[in-house]
Amino acid sequence: MNVETDPVTAAKAIVEAYLERSMVPDPEGAAAYVSDDFQLVFTGGRRFSGPSDATAFNAKRYAWVKKRFLRTDAALDTETGDVHVYNTGYLYGEWKDGTTFETNRYMDKFVVRDGKIIGTDVWNDSAEIILHKAGLAEADL
């Protein structure tokens, strides 16, 4: 299959371009990669309808944050034509209190349909790290 027509390769490129724009942060640029009915679900079940919502949420939690990609994997659902893309790695940046971090694990799952991201599920260690810093963690990190 030609790389230019391979839906899995195309979906991976769409997701990585979206993430790059999201990290600037450039929510308007990131929005070019999502469908009109896009849904984003953050850790804890927080639901957002666009990249600008995620940017605003992150601004409350972090002074700044970026992603260090480790892997981007994808699989085509032959029944629907959707491509499920998984991007994993580490968040790095600075908390609001000025403390830096670099080993905050994350995993994002995307569904790409017809060249647009229709949904994203985001998981990371941030909540556990915040609980640990507040002395509320149930176990050591």
Disulfide bonds with the S-S distance in Angstrom:
none
